[in-house]
Each structure stands twice: as C-alpha cells, then as structure tokens.
C-alpha cells in the first residue's frame, strides 16, 4: 500500500523499520475516525452506526515480503431487511495477507512471486509502508452483512387463501368478456 493513498483511517507502518522478530500492533479507531469510516460505508450498505472499530495485527518480514496476520473487529448498527428495525451486528474478520514488491516483467495476474494454486497471490507492496488503518477499513467493509436480519426473523411471503381476491382476477374477467363471454 502506497503512503500516498490514504483513507479515513491511516496507521502507516514502515516496512524497513520492522524488527527481525516481527511487530505486534493493536489499533482502535477513535470516534472522529469512526464517523469518517461510517460516512464511507453508509452508502454501501444498511449501516447507520459504527460503535466500535479495532484491529490487532502481527507483521513479520521475510526478505522483501511482509506477512500480516490478525483480526478486525467492529460493532455496527444496521437496519433489518425484513422488519426495518435497527439492529446491532458484530464484524469479526480474519486477516492473513502477504505483501511483496512487484517483479518487473511479470503481470499482476500471473503473480509477482511463485504462488501455489491453492494460495492467493501476494498483495502488491508498491511503497515503503503498509497502512494498517486502510487495511482494517477494507476488511470491515468486506465483513459487513449486506442483508442483516434481526435474530429469529425470517422473510415469508404473504399466503393467499382460496377465498381471497386473486391479483389478476379483474384481468381474467376482462379477457372472458373480450373473448365473447359475459357482455
């Protein structure tokens, strides 16, 4: 992640300053930052509140690669898609990424380094920093339930009985009249 690209929550970590034994980082978004992140995600989903947003990361370096492992946790206020009542949901997303500088001459789809078929290719490390705040924000967005439901609530279509009016009954009557039935 390039240091020039920042979002509402920026916690840059310099790759060259990572200790040999790794780095443990715990971050907690203060209220003004949560308000900015909320403004970012409000248009994407049913989120109307972001009461908590935190992340824990362990970073380790191996040559030019950086491995980031951790968790992003949040408490989001959403609107139930069935009852339209406000509900609170927890987001708990696991982070397990490897960053590596791009290798000249290889395109990003083919991969910058050797990748096994069962692994994701590494994330491009284009600058000298990894922005953990931006990373946490991305995983928050990925972890938000796009169709939140209140516990125990299920959508069920309204059942129409035999004696209830049918939605197309008037069209059926019109068709009968036009076809030479009742005039």
Legacy VTK file of the C-alpha trace (Angstrom):
# vtk DataFile Version 3.0
C-alpha trace
ASCII
DATASET POLYDATA
POINTS 183 float
0.000 0.000 0.000
1.420 3.311 -1.005
1.687 6.059 1.577
0.114 8.491 -0.911
-3.143 6.528 -0.801
-4.897 7.084 2.495
-8.459 6.704 3.637
-10.279 7.972 6.689
-8.184 5.772 8.982
-4.453 5.798 8.349
-1.959 3.891 10.502
1.166 3.541 8.364
3.914 1.093 9.303
7.312 1.485 7.634
8.353 -1.840 6.130
12.069 -1.094 6.544
11.580 -0.428 10.287
10.043 -3.846 11.037
12.095 -5.645 13.717
13.604 -9.039 12.874
11.338 -10.734 15.422
8.204 -9.072 13.990
5.825 -6.398 15.217
2.552 -6.666 17.150
0.186 -3.719 16.578
-3.179 -3.054 18.233
-5.218 -0.168 16.879
-8.542 1.276 17.982
-10.366 3.872 15.884
-11.375 6.959 17.889
-14.862 8.471 17.468
-13.897 11.060 14.791
-12.255 8.358 12.660
-15.254 6.013 13.116
-17.515 8.858 11.929
-15.427 9.226 8.757
-15.391 5.468 8.149
-19.162 5.395 8.733
-19.616 8.113 6.104
-17.637 5.907 3.716
-19.712 2.730 4.312
-23.173 4.269 4.765
-23.798 4.442 1.032
-22.625 0.859 0.512
-24.927 -0.944 2.930
-27.557 -0.726 5.630
-25.056 0.566 8.219
-26.188 3.575 10.249
-23.792 3.376 13.233
-20.218 2.295 13.920
-19.924 1.963 17.695
-16.534 0.211 17.718
-13.719 -0.499 15.267
-10.431 -2.094 16.265
-7.779 -4.364 14.838
-4.872 -6.482 16.012
-2.043 -7.289 13.595
1.181 -9.279 13.710
3.662 -8.305 10.998
6.710 -10.323 10.047
9.262 -9.800 7.324
10.990 -12.395 5.175
13.294 -10.832 2.612
11.208 -8.416 0.569
7.908 -9.987 1.650
5.809 -8.868 4.623
3.225 -11.170 6.201
0.309 -9.506 8.001
-1.920 -11.645 10.180
-4.626 -10.519 12.583
-8.277 -9.652 13.163
-10.569 -6.715 12.532
-13.477 -6.337 14.929
-16.341 -3.866 14.856
-19.810 -3.277 16.192
-22.135 -1.876 13.524
-25.690 -0.608 13.747
-27.740 -1.733 10.779
-31.346 -1.905 9.630
-33.026 -5.314 9.459
-34.009 -6.020 5.851
-37.176 -7.831 6.977
-38.589 -5.746 9.835
-36.758 -2.456 9.083
-35.929 -2.236 12.794
-32.488 -1.134 13.974
-30.173 -3.994 14.988
-26.583 -4.316 16.120
-24.186 -6.732 14.416
-20.635 -7.761 15.174
-17.968 -7.883 12.483
-15.057 -10.251 13.146
-12.808 -10.673 10.115
-9.567 -12.636 9.959
-6.674 -11.025 8.092
-3.928 -13.180 6.562
-2.075 -11.421 3.741
1.382 -11.384 2.268
2.723 -8.257 0.618
5.525 -8.412 -1.937
7.059 -5.895 -4.312
6.096 -6.328 -7.961
8.641 -8.144 -10.118
9.409 -6.277 -13.346
8.361 -8.177 -16.451
5.524 -10.119 -14.797
1.929 -9.010 -14.915
-0.135 -8.915 -11.748
-2.413 -11.780 -12.791
0.446 -14.215 -13.348
1.893 -13.187 -9.986
4.916 -11.364 -8.691
6.393 -14.417 -6.984
5.921 -18.141 -7.212
2.404 -18.962 -5.988
0.866 -22.362 -5.415
-2.556 -22.913 -6.960
-4.200 -23.118 -3.503
-2.752 -19.761 -2.387
-3.800 -16.217 -3.147
-1.156 -14.162 -4.921
0.614 -11.612 -2.725
-0.716 -8.089 -2.382
1.460 -5.560 -4.213
3.855 -3.676 -1.962
4.355 -0.519 -4.014
5.661 1.870 -1.384
7.695 1.768 1.784
4.708 1.472 4.119
1.707 -0.711 4.794
-1.309 1.246 6.021
-2.939 -0.888 8.723
-5.841 1.556 9.146
-6.703 1.288 5.477
-6.334 -2.490 5.647
-8.671 -2.647 8.660
-11.215 -0.451 6.849
-11.150 -2.745 3.799
-11.757 -5.843 5.919
-14.544 -4.047 7.819
-16.314 -3.346 4.515
-15.873 -6.981 3.444
-17.252 -8.227 6.769
-20.453 -6.161 6.881
-23.561 -8.291 6.333
-25.272 -6.865 3.228
-28.661 -8.338 4.256
-28.818 -8.111 8.052
-31.746 -9.746 9.820
-32.975 -9.479 13.349
-32.387 -12.729 15.231
-35.225 -15.221 14.716
-36.856 -13.217 11.914
-37.450 -14.814 8.551
-38.967 -13.403 5.404
-42.088 -15.283 4.365
-44.387 -14.208 1.532
-47.982 -13.456 2.408
-50.127 -16.532 1.833
-53.374 -16.026 -0.026
-56.320 -18.268 0.818
-58.738 -19.772 -1.720
-61.436 -17.217 -0.941
-59.084 -14.182 -1.054
-59.137 -11.969 -4.138
-56.627 -13.003 -6.744
-54.296 -10.272 -8.037
-55.172 -10.877 -11.699
-58.888 -11.655 -11.283
-60.003 -8.429 -12.989
-57.772 -9.190 -15.989
-59.253 -12.693 -16.245
-62.779 -11.173 -16.226
-61.784 -8.701 -18.940
-60.334 -11.499 -21.072
-63.544 -13.519 -20.717
-65.613 -10.528 -21.811
-63.361 -9.804 -24.811
-63.392 -13.459 -25.870
-67.206 -13.402 -26.136
-68.098 -14.382 -22.591
-70.274 -12.095 -20.414
-71.153 -8.836 -22.189
LINES 1 184
183 0 1 2 3 4 5 6 7 8 9 10 11 12 13 14 15 16 17 18 19 20 21 22 23 24 25 26 27 28 29 30 31 32 33 34 35 36 37 38 39 40 41 42 43 44 45 46 47 48 49 50 51 52 53 54 55 56 57 58 59 60 61 62 63 64 65 66 67 68 69 70 71 72 73 74 75 76 77 78 79 80 81 82 83 84 85 86 87 88 89 90 91 92 93 94 95 96 97 98 99 100 101 102 103 104 105 106 107 108 109 110 111 112 113 114 115 116 117 118 119 120 121 122 123 124 125 126 127 128 129 130 131 132 133 134 135 136 137 138 139 140 141 142 143 144 145 146 147 148 149 150 151 152 153 154 155 156 157 158 159 160 161 162 163 164 165 166 167 168 169 170 171 172 173 174 175 176 177 178 179 180 181 182
